[in-house]
Amino acid sequence: MIITFVSLAINIVIFLLIFNWSYLQKRRIDPQHPPKPIAQSLLFPVGLAIAFTLLVDAYRGIMYYQLMMFLLVTVVLVWKFYGSKPS
């Protein structure tokens, strides 16, 4: 659970930097540059970061589930074909 929050924080920082980098550069060169709307500068990148984090965590959960099922089937097949040989 803690890894999800760390991943969310990192994703928010990355998306904020990606979507606001050119604006920050323009603002640094020209302080009179008009301000960017809050929805564009904060809400959209944070929303994308939340969606990305949820999708990645869901995919990670599906991947772990598939790995556990694969291991379970492997153990059953090995036991069936190699473990139960008549002496």
DSSP file (Angstrom, degrees, kcal/mol; ACC not computed):
  #  RESIDUE AA STRUCTURE BP1 BP2  ACC     N-H-->O    O-->H-N    N-H-->O    O-->H-N    TCO  KAPPA ALPHA  PHI   PSI    X-CA   Y-CA   Z-CA
    1    1 A M     >        0   0    0      0, 0.0     4,-1.4     0, 0.0     3,-0.2   0.000 360.0 360.0 360.0 -39.5    0.0    0.0    0.0
    2    2 A I  H  >  +     0   0    0      1,-0.2     4,-2.2     2,-0.2     5,-0.2   0.865 360.0  57.8 -67.1 -34.6    2.8    2.4    0.8
    3    3 A I  H  > S+     0   0    0      1,-0.2     4,-2.5     2,-0.2    -1,-0.2   0.830 101.8  56.5 -65.5 -30.4    4.5    1.6   -2.5
    4    4 A T  H  > S+     0   0    0     -3,-0.2     4,-2.6     2,-0.2    -1,-0.2   0.917 108.1  46.3 -65.8 -42.9    1.3    2.8   -4.2
    5    5 A F  H  X S+     0   0    0     -4,-1.4     4,-2.5     2,-0.2    -2,-0.2   0.879 113.1  49.2 -68.4 -36.9    1.4    6.2   -2.5
    6    6 A V  H  X S+     0   0    0     -4,-2.2     4,-2.4     2,-0.2    -2,-0.2   0.926 112.6  48.2 -65.3 -43.7    5.1    6.5   -3.4
    7    7 A S  H  X S+     0   0    0     -4,-2.5     4,-2.6     1,-0.2    -2,-0.2   0.900 111.5  50.6 -62.2 -41.4    4.4    5.6   -7.0
    8    8 A L  H  X S+     0   0    0     -4,-2.6     4,-2.5     2,-0.2    -2,-0.2   0.923 110.5  48.8 -62.7 -44.9    1.5    8.1   -7.0
    9    9 A A  H  X S+     0   0    0     -4,-2.5     4,-2.2     2,-0.2    -2,-0.2   0.921 113.0  47.1 -62.4 -43.9    3.7   10.9   -5.7
   10   10 A I  H  X S+     0   0    0     -4,-2.4     4,-2.5     1,-0.2    -1,-0.2   0.920 112.6  49.7 -64.0 -43.3    6.4   10.2   -8.2
   11   11 A N  H  X S+     0   0    0     -4,-2.6     4,-2.8     2,-0.2     5,-0.2   0.887 109.4  51.7 -63.7 -38.9    3.9   10.1  -11.1
   12   12 A I  H  X S+     0   0    0     -4,-2.5     4,-2.6     2,-0.2     5,-0.2   0.936 111.3  47.0 -63.0 -45.7    2.4   13.4  -10.0
   13   13 A V  H  X S+     0   0    0     -4,-2.2     4,-2.3     2,-0.2    -2,-0.2   0.924 113.9  48.2 -61.9 -44.0    5.8   15.1   -9.9
   14   14 A I  H  X S+     0   0    0     -4,-2.5     4,-2.6     2,-0.2    -2,-0.2   0.938 114.2  44.9 -63.3 -47.6    6.7   13.6  -13.3
   15   15 A F  H  X S+     0   0    0     -4,-2.8     4,-2.5     1,-0.2     5,-0.2   0.882 112.0  52.6 -67.0 -36.8    3.4   14.6  -15.0
   16   16 A L  H  X S+     0   0    0     -4,-2.6     4,-1.4    -5,-0.2    -1,-0.2   0.921 112.4  45.6 -62.7 -42.2    3.5   18.1  -13.4
   17   17 A L  H  X S+     0   0    0     -4,-2.3     4,-1.5    -5,-0.2    -2,-0.2   0.917 113.2  49.7 -66.3 -42.5    7.0   18.6  -14.8
   18   18 A I  H  < S+     0   0    0     -4,-2.6     4,-0.4     1,-0.2    -2,-0.2   0.933 117.2  39.1 -62.2 -46.5    6.1   17.2  -18.2
   19   19 A F  H  < S+     0   0    0     -4,-2.5    -1,-0.2     1,-0.2    -2,-0.2   0.660 125.6  35.6 -82.3 -14.9    3.0   19.4  -18.7
   20   20 A N  H  X S+     0   0    0     -4,-1.4     4,-2.7    -5,-0.2     5,-0.2   0.437  87.1  95.0-117.0  -0.2    4.4   22.6  -17.1
   21   21 A W  H  X S+     0   0    0     -4,-1.5     4,-2.1     1,-0.2     5,-0.2   0.935  89.8  43.2 -60.8 -49.9    8.1   22.6  -18.2
   22   22 A S  H  > S+     0   0    0     -4,-0.4     4,-2.5     1,-0.2    -1,-0.2   0.884 114.2  52.2 -65.9 -36.7    7.6   24.8  -21.2
   23   23 A Y  H  > S+     0   0    0      2,-0.2     4,-2.6     1,-0.2    -1,-0.2   0.925 109.5  48.9 -63.5 -44.1    5.3   27.1  -19.3
   24   24 A L  H  X S+     0   0    0     -4,-2.7     4,-1.9     2,-0.2    -2,-0.2   0.879 111.3  50.2 -63.6 -37.5    7.9   27.5  -16.5
   25   25 A Q  H  X S+     0   0    0     -4,-2.1     4,-1.9    -5,-0.2    -2,-0.2   0.932 112.7  45.7 -65.7 -45.6   10.6   28.2  -19.1
   26   26 A K  H  X S+     0   0    0     -4,-2.5     4,-3.1     1,-0.2    -2,-0.2   0.898 112.8  51.1 -63.1 -39.6    8.5   30.9  -20.8
   27   27 A R  H  < S+     0   0    0     -4,-2.6    -1,-0.2     1,-0.2    -2,-0.2   0.845 108.3  52.0 -67.3 -34.6    7.5   32.4  -17.4
   28   28 A R  H  < S+     0   0    0     -4,-1.9    -1,-0.2    -5,-0.2    -2,-0.2   0.889 115.7  40.5 -68.5 -39.5   11.2   32.6  -16.4
   29   29 A I  H  < S+     0   0    0     -4,-1.9    -2,-0.2     1,-0.3    -1,-0.2   0.920 129.8  26.9 -74.0 -45.3   12.2   34.4  -19.6
   30   30 A D    ><  -     0   0    0     -4,-3.1     3,-2.1    -5,-0.2    -1,-0.3  -0.877  62.6-171.9-123.5  98.0    9.1   36.7  -19.7
   31   31 A P  T 3  S+     0   0    0      0, 0.0    -1,-0.1     0, 0.0    -4,-0.1   0.692  86.6  63.9 -62.8 -16.2    7.5   37.4  -16.3
   32   32 A Q  T 3  S+     0   0    0      2,-0.1    -5,-0.1     3,-0.0    -2,-0.0   0.429  72.1 125.6 -86.3   0.9    4.6   39.1  -18.1
   33   33 A H  S <  S-     0   0    0     -3,-2.1    -6,-0.0    -7,-0.2   -10,-0.0  -0.370  74.3-101.2 -59.1 135.3    3.6   35.8  -19.7
   34   34 A P        -     0   0    0      0, 0.0    -1,-0.1     0, 0.0    -2,-0.1  -0.275  41.7-102.5 -63.3 145.1   -0.1   35.2  -18.9
   35   35 A P        -     0   0    0      0, 0.0     3,-0.0     0, 0.0    -3,-0.0  -0.319  32.0-117.3 -68.1 149.6   -0.7   32.7  -16.1
   36   36 A K        -     0   0    0      1,-0.1     5,-0.0     2,-0.0     0, 0.0  -0.659  36.2-101.6 -84.8 140.1   -1.8   29.2  -17.0
   37   37 A P     >  -     0   0    0      0, 0.0     4,-2.7     0, 0.0     3,-0.4  -0.276  25.6-122.3 -61.4 148.3   -5.3   28.1  -15.8
   38   38 A I  H  >>S+     0   0    0      1,-0.2     4,-3.0     2,-0.2     5,-1.6   0.879 111.4  57.0 -59.4 -40.2   -5.3   25.9  -12.7
   39   39 A A  I  4>S+     0   0    0      1,-0.2     5,-2.2     3,-0.2    -1,-0.2   0.878 113.7  39.7 -61.4 -36.5   -7.2   23.1  -14.5
   40   40 A Q  I  45S+     0   0    0     -3,-0.4    -2,-0.2     3,-0.2    -1,-0.2   0.874 122.1  39.8 -79.5 -38.3   -4.5   23.0  -17.2
   41   41 A S  I  <5S+     0   0    0     -4,-2.7    -2,-0.2     3,-0.1    -3,-0.2   0.806 135.0   5.4 -86.7 -28.6   -1.5   23.4  -14.9
   42   42 A L  I  X5S+     0   0    0     -4,-3.0     4,-2.2    -5,-0.2     5,-0.2   0.758 122.9  49.7-120.1 -52.3   -2.5   21.2  -11.9
   43   43 A L  I  ><S+     0   0    0     -5,-1.6     4,-2.6     1,-0.2     5,-0.2   0.902 110.0  49.2 -66.2 -43.1   -5.8   19.3  -12.2
   44   44 A F  H  ><S+     0   0    0     -5,-2.2     4,-2.4    -6,-0.3    -1,-0.2   0.946 114.5  43.5 -64.0 -49.3   -5.1   17.7  -15.6
   45   45 A P  H  > S+     0   0    0      0, 0.0     4,-2.3     0, 0.0    -1,-0.2   0.897 115.7  48.9 -63.9 -37.5   -1.6   16.4  -14.8
   46   46 A V  H  X S+     0   0    0     -4,-2.2     4,-2.4     2,-0.2    -2,-0.2   0.910 111.2  50.3 -67.4 -40.6   -2.7   15.1  -11.3
   47   47 A G  H  X S+     0   0    0     -4,-2.6     4,-2.4    -5,-0.2    -1,-0.2   0.910 111.4  48.3 -62.0 -42.0   -5.7   13.4  -12.9
   48   48 A L  H  X S+     0   0    0     -4,-2.4     4,-2.9     2,-0.2    -2,-0.2   0.899 110.5  51.6 -64.3 -39.7   -3.5   11.7  -15.4
   49   49 A A  H  X S+     0   0    0     -4,-2.3     4,-2.5     2,-0.2    -2,-0.2   0.910 110.7  48.0 -64.2 -41.6   -1.0   10.6  -12.7
   50   50 A I  H  X S+     0   0    0     -4,-2.4     4,-2.5     2,-0.2    -2,-0.2   0.937 113.9  46.5 -64.0 -46.2   -3.9    9.1  -10.6
   51   51 A A  H  X S+     0   0    0     -4,-2.4     4,-2.5     1,-0.2    -2,-0.2   0.918 113.6  48.8 -62.3 -43.5   -5.2    7.3  -13.7
   52   52 A F  H  X S+     0   0    0     -4,-2.9     4,-2.6     2,-0.2     5,-0.2   0.917 111.7  49.1 -62.8 -43.9   -1.8    6.0  -14.7
   53   53 A T  H  X S+     0   0    0     -4,-2.5     4,-2.6    -5,-0.2     5,-0.2   0.918 112.0  48.3 -63.1 -43.7   -1.0    4.8  -11.1
   54   54 A L  H  X S+     0   0    0     -4,-2.5     4,-2.3     2,-0.2    -1,-0.2   0.912 113.3  47.4 -64.2 -41.8   -4.3    3.0  -10.9
   55   55 A L  H  X S+     0   0    0     -4,-2.5     4,-2.5     2,-0.2    -2,-0.2   0.922 113.7  46.8 -65.5 -43.5   -3.8    1.3  -14.3
   56   56 A V  H  X S+     0   0    0     -4,-2.6     4,-2.6     2,-0.2    -2,-0.2   0.915 113.9  47.7 -66.3 -42.0   -0.3    0.3  -13.5
   57   57 A D  H  X S+     0   0    0     -4,-2.6     4,-2.2    -5,-0.2    -1,-0.2   0.885 112.2  49.8 -66.5 -37.4   -1.2   -1.1  -10.1
   58   58 A A  H  X S+     0   0    0     -4,-2.3     4,-2.3    -5,-0.2    -2,-0.2   0.918 112.4  47.3 -65.5 -42.0   -4.1   -3.0  -11.6
   59   59 A Y  H  X S+     0   0    0     -4,-2.5     4,-2.6     1,-0.2    -2,-0.2   0.900 110.1  52.9 -65.2 -39.3   -1.9   -4.4  -14.2
   60   60 A R  H  X S+     0   0    0     -4,-2.6     4,-2.3     1,-0.2    -1,-0.2   0.903 109.5  49.4 -62.1 -40.4    0.7   -5.4  -11.6
   61   61 A G  H  X S+     0   0    0     -4,-2.2     4,-2.3     2,-0.2    -2,-0.2   0.902 111.2  48.7 -64.5 -41.8   -2.0   -7.2   -9.6
   62   62 A I  H  X S+     0   0    0     -4,-2.3     4,-2.6     2,-0.2    -2,-0.2   0.896 110.3  52.2 -64.1 -39.4   -3.2   -9.1  -12.7
   63   63 A M  H  X S+     0   0    0     -4,-2.6     4,-2.3     2,-0.2    -2,-0.2   0.917 110.2  47.4 -64.2 -43.0    0.4  -10.0  -13.5
   64   64 A Y  H  X S+     0   0    0     -4,-2.3     4,-2.4     2,-0.2    -1,-0.2   0.899 112.0  50.9 -64.8 -39.5    0.9  -11.4   -9.9
   65   65 A Y  H  X S+     0   0    0     -4,-2.3     4,-2.4     2,-0.2    -2,-0.2   0.924 111.2  47.5 -62.4 -44.9   -2.3  -13.3  -10.2
   66   66 A Q  H  X S+     0   0    0     -4,-2.6     4,-2.5     1,-0.2    -2,-0.2   0.890 111.4  51.3 -64.2 -39.1   -1.3  -14.8  -13.5
   67   67 A L  H  X S+     0   0    0     -4,-2.3     4,-2.5     2,-0.2    -2,-0.2   0.911 110.6  48.3 -64.6 -42.5    2.1  -15.7  -12.1
   68   68 A M  H  X S+     0   0    0     -4,-2.4     4,-2.4     2,-0.2    -2,-0.2   0.910 112.6  48.4 -65.2 -41.1    0.5  -17.5   -9.1
   69   69 A M  H  X S+     0   0    0     -4,-2.4     4,-2.7     2,-0.2     5,-0.2   0.909 111.0  50.8 -64.3 -41.2   -1.9  -19.4  -11.4
   70   70 A F  H  X S+     0   0    0     -4,-2.5     4,-2.5     2,-0.2    -2,-0.2   0.924 111.9  47.1 -61.5 -44.8    1.0  -20.4  -13.6
   71   71 A L  H  X S+     0   0    0     -4,-2.5     4,-2.5     2,-0.2    -2,-0.2   0.902 112.1  50.4 -64.7 -40.1    3.0  -21.7  -10.6
   72   72 A L  H  X S+     0   0    0     -4,-2.4     4,-2.3     2,-0.2    -2,-0.2   0.933 112.6  45.4 -63.2 -46.1    0.0  -23.5   -9.3
   73   73 A V  H  X S+     0   0    0     -4,-2.7     4,-2.7     2,-0.2     5,-0.2   0.893 112.4  52.7 -64.4 -39.5   -0.6  -25.2  -12.6
   74   74 A T  H  X S+     0   0    0     -4,-2.5     4,-2.7    -5,-0.2     5,-0.2   0.927 110.0  47.5 -61.6 -45.6    3.1  -26.0  -13.0
   75   75 A V  H  X S+     0   0    0     -4,-2.5     4,-2.5     2,-0.2    -2,-0.2   0.918 113.3  48.3 -62.6 -43.3    3.2  -27.7   -9.6
   76   76 A V  H  X S+     0   0    0     -4,-2.3     4,-2.6     2,-0.2    -2,-0.2   0.921 113.8  46.4 -64.5 -43.6    0.1  -29.7  -10.3
   77   77 A L  H  X S+     0   0    0     -4,-2.7     4,-2.7     2,-0.2     5,-0.3   0.908 113.5  47.9 -67.0 -41.0    1.3  -30.9  -13.7
   78   78 A V  H  X>S+     0   0    0     -4,-2.7     4,-2.7    -5,-0.2     5,-1.2   0.924 114.4  46.9 -64.6 -43.0    4.8  -31.8  -12.3
   79   79 A W  I  X>S+     0   0    0     -4,-2.5     5,-0.8    -5,-0.2     4,-0.6   0.907 114.8  47.7 -64.1 -40.6    3.2  -33.7   -9.4
   80   80 A K  I  <5S+     0   0    0     -4,-2.6     4,-0.2    -5,-0.2    -2,-0.2   0.919 123.5  29.4 -66.8 -44.6    0.8  -35.4  -11.8
   81   81 A F  I  <5S+     0   0    0     -4,-2.7    -2,-0.2    -5,-0.2    -3,-0.2   0.813 137.2  19.3 -90.5 -31.4    3.3  -36.5  -14.4
   82   82 A Y  I  <5S+     0   0    0     -4,-2.7     3,-0.5    -5,-0.3    -3,-0.2   0.691 120.5  53.0-112.8 -23.5    6.5  -36.9  -12.4
   83   83 A G  I  <<S+     0   0    0     -5,-1.2    -3,-0.2    -4,-0.6    -4,-0.1   0.743 105.4  50.5 -88.0 -23.5    5.5  -37.3   -8.7
   84   84 A S  S   <S+     0   0    0     -5,-0.8    -1,-0.2    -4,-0.2    -2,-0.1  -0.201  71.3 144.0-112.2  43.0    3.0  -40.1   -9.0
   85   85 A K        -     0   0    0     -3,-0.5     2,-0.2     1,-0.1    -3,-0.0  -0.626  53.8-114.9 -79.8 137.5    5.0  -42.7  -11.0
   86   86 A P              0   0    0      0, 0.0    -1,-0.1     0, 0.0    -2,-0.0  -0.474 360.0 360.0 -70.9 142.9    4.3  -46.3  -10.0
   87   87 A S              0   0    0     -2,-0.2    -2,-0.0     0, 0.0     0, 0.0   0.445 360.0 360.0 -83.8 360.0    7.3  -48.0   -8.5
